[in-house]
Amino acid sequence: MTDATTRAASLLKEHRQSIDRLDAILVYTLAERFKHTQAVGRLKAEHGLPPSDPDREARQMARLDQLAKEADLDPDLAKKFLAFIIGEVIRHHEKLQK
């Protein structure tokens, strides 16, 4: 192995370790978020509120768009990610309404 190849392998290992740590952070953060959305869903079900709130969802999408731009992340990727999460949250809220 050349010095350049050894250095590249070391850098690759460091990047992968960082990715693994960040993946763990994402999973635990998502779990914490869903704990709160489940509590919201129970409150909505108890008080006869609709499972979705389109106005809030629109505000969240706009907020996420801005955050993504500030973080130098593709806003479309961030919006797709949030849209998926919101869809799952609404699905859980609808189940609680039944």
URFEN-V398991 format. One record per residue. N is the residue number from 0. RES is the residue in one letter. PHI is phi in radians with two decimals (NA if undefined). PSI is psi as a letter, one per 30 degrees, with the letter a starting at -180 (* if undefined). Layout:
BEGIN
N:RES:PHI:PSI
N:RES:PHI:PSI
END
This chain:
BEGIN
0:M:NA:k
1:T:-1.43:l
2:D:-1.02:e
3:A:-1.13:e
4:T:-1.19:e
5:T:-1.10:e
6:R:-1.11:e
7:A:-1.09:e
8:A:-1.11:e
9:S:-1.13:e
10:L:-1.10:e
11:L:-1.06:e
12:K:-1.07:e
13:E:-1.09:e
14:H:-1.09:e
15:R:-1.15:e
16:Q:-1.13:e
17:S:-1.11:e
18:I:-1.06:e
19:D:-1.07:e
20:R:-1.11:e
21:L:-1.15:e
22:D:-1.05:e
23:A:-1.11:e
24:I:-1.07:e
25:L:-1.06:e
26:V:-1.12:e
27:Y:-1.18:e
28:T:-1.17:e
29:L:-1.11:e
30:A:-1.07:e
31:E:-1.12:e
32:R:-1.07:e
33:F:-1.19:f
34:K:-1.07:e
35:H:-1.26:e
36:T:-1.20:e
37:Q:-1.18:e
38:A:-1.12:e
39:V:-1.07:e
40:G:-1.06:e
41:R:-1.13:e
42:L:-1.06:e
43:K:-1.07:e
44:A:-1.11:e
45:E:-1.12:e
46:H:-1.92:g
47:G:1.14:g
48:L:-1.54:l
49:P:-1.14:k
50:P:-1.19:f
51:S:-2.13:l
52:D:-2.35:i
53:P:-0.97:e
54:D:-1.12:e
55:R:-1.10:e
56:E:-1.04:e
57:A:-1.13:e
58:R:-1.12:e
59:Q:-1.13:e
60:M:-1.10:e
61:A:-1.14:e
62:R:-1.11:e
63:L:-1.15:e
64:D:-1.02:e
65:Q:-1.14:e
66:L:-1.05:e
67:A:-1.08:e
68:K:-1.08:e
69:E:-1.10:e
70:A:-1.54:g
71:D:1.07:h
72:L:-2.00:k
73:D:-1.01:j
74:P:-1.03:e
75:D:-1.14:e
76:L:-1.11:e
77:A:-1.07:e
78:K:-1.19:e
79:K:-1.09:e
80:F:-1.09:e
81:L:-1.16:e
82:A:-1.06:e
83:F:-1.10:e
84:I:-1.10:e
85:I:-1.05:e
86:G:-1.03:e
87:E:-1.15:e
88:V:-1.09:e
89:I:-1.08:e
90:R:-1.04:e
91:H:-1.16:e
92:H:-1.12:e
93:E:-1.12:e
94:K:-1.08:e
95:L:-1.21:f
96:Q:-1.32:f
97:K:-1.47:*
END
